[in-house]
Amino acid sequence: MESIGVAMTTQMFTYLEQNLEGRFNLFKLWNHPLDSDFLQLNAQSVRAVVGCTKSGADARLIDTFPNLEIVATFSVGLDKIDLPKCLEKGIRVVNTPDVLTDDVADAAIGLAMAVLRRISESDRFVRSGSWMKNDFGLGTRFNGKSVGIIGLGRIGSAIAKRAVAFGCPIGYFSRTEKHHRGYKYFPSVLDLAANSQILFVSCTLTEETKHIVNREVIDALGPNGILINVGRGAHVNETELVSALLERRLGGAGLDVFENEPHVPEQLLELNNVVLLPHVGTDTIETSIAMADLVIRNLEAHFRNEPLITPVI
Ligand SMILES: O=CC(=O)O
């Protein structure tokens, strides 16, 4: 397979890069931009693209490679891929579901715990020497809080399973009722938010779920409510979120994702009731290796004319 051209859109994980390099003719697009002479000269040989949450396959990239057969994303999310265009051109698409579910769910629970028990804030308190002068004060309990989950897919279900272990009653919103015994279905996000103390966002980003958390949902969650987003930044109307936090209409937020990553609204940096992560929900060594292996196994299966392991289209 050494002669097959594979284009990697951006730097993502050295292990993946090295393994692709060992198997294919790898083009690193951060060294060779789409309009460079080198890339134009080699564009015909590229049959696969490997993208990620930062940089996927948009129409321009797809059109650059006339012999493109498959797009593999080093992520479960597909929002950086022009899926209709891939479908129209008969380009296969694969992602990395399942192997990352538990780590994202762990990160979601960690964020909820960090906000409620003020873990990041208390760490700052110790480091700054403030403990010498004052007591830290009280946090808020996590166990037993009513949990609402937007999107009861793989990750949402894994969050629910963990929250149940903390004695939390579970409500959820999804396109269809899942008939899960013990979890309460809410056909509207607004009702879910009104009945939740902690609202987790873990659905896929589509036109329908963009800004699914808007001003009304935030107000329904209320001044004691906590919002945790491990989906995509665009699930939440960030401007409304910032206003609600500044005006204390929302109790707090734990965010792994933002509308314009890596840019984070400056006002959030000043708030102690907010915990901010740099989109690291899947970022453990174990999961990253499993994701990279899945990308490679999918590409190898495709070029051997075998069934794809995790096909999207
Ligand atoms: O955000 C992470 C992913 O989509 O894998």
The ligand as a Gaussian input file, in Angstrom:
#p B3LYP/6-31G(d) Opt

LIG

0 1
 O      -14.765000      15.474000      19.935000
 C      -14.306000      14.393000      19.762000
 C      -14.700000      13.499000      18.725000
 O      -15.588000      13.836000      17.927000
 O      -14.124000      12.403000      18.645000

